[in-house]
């Protein structure tokens, strides 16, 4: 079982540690992507987080390919039923957005609302300013404490220093979040901050309102 929000590397680790998969070769991402004639080079986000059942004769490549096909099916189905006038040009861009929403979530019921905030930002050319993308770009340099200096240090995944979407997903988003990215809530909010319970967020229309909420919930 692979929960939503884990990274591709986590999926591979969980799979390779299963008793039925130990000591069996795990293909490099470039290998299975090439074998499936994928148009994408980065494996992040391309496997569907779920529970997979397999026989002892199966090898890791079988499950990886199954998970990839499932993610493609989910993404294509959600793309076909997407809302109008979204700022995504391709299903892959929607997958990137879904991965960001997934990492921002505390309460899954807020997925559509968080999607609405990010879509609002994209429509006016405002940076997404998502901490999880910065953390992903830092990779092993992240020590668990995100500083102001980290937010200012430019990487391809720093959505404070760069506008638009990062170059790839940052995790494995679930079905509900992919649907939320493609059917965002209509909202006038441009900001959100985690409340003290760390499960829900306070949403604000203006920076002034947002700063007030930050003082209330974070400081």
ABEGO torsion letter per residue (X at the ends): XBBBGBBAAAAAAAAAABAAABGBBBBBAAAAAAAAGBABABABGABBBBBBBBBAABBAAAAAAAAAAAAAAAAAAAAAABBBGBABABAAAAAAAAAAAAAABABAAAAAAAAAAAAAAAAAGBBAGBAAAAAAAAEAABAGBBBAAAAABBBAABAAABBEBBABBABBBBAAAAAAAABBBBBABABBBBBAAGABBBBBABAAAAAAAAAAAAX
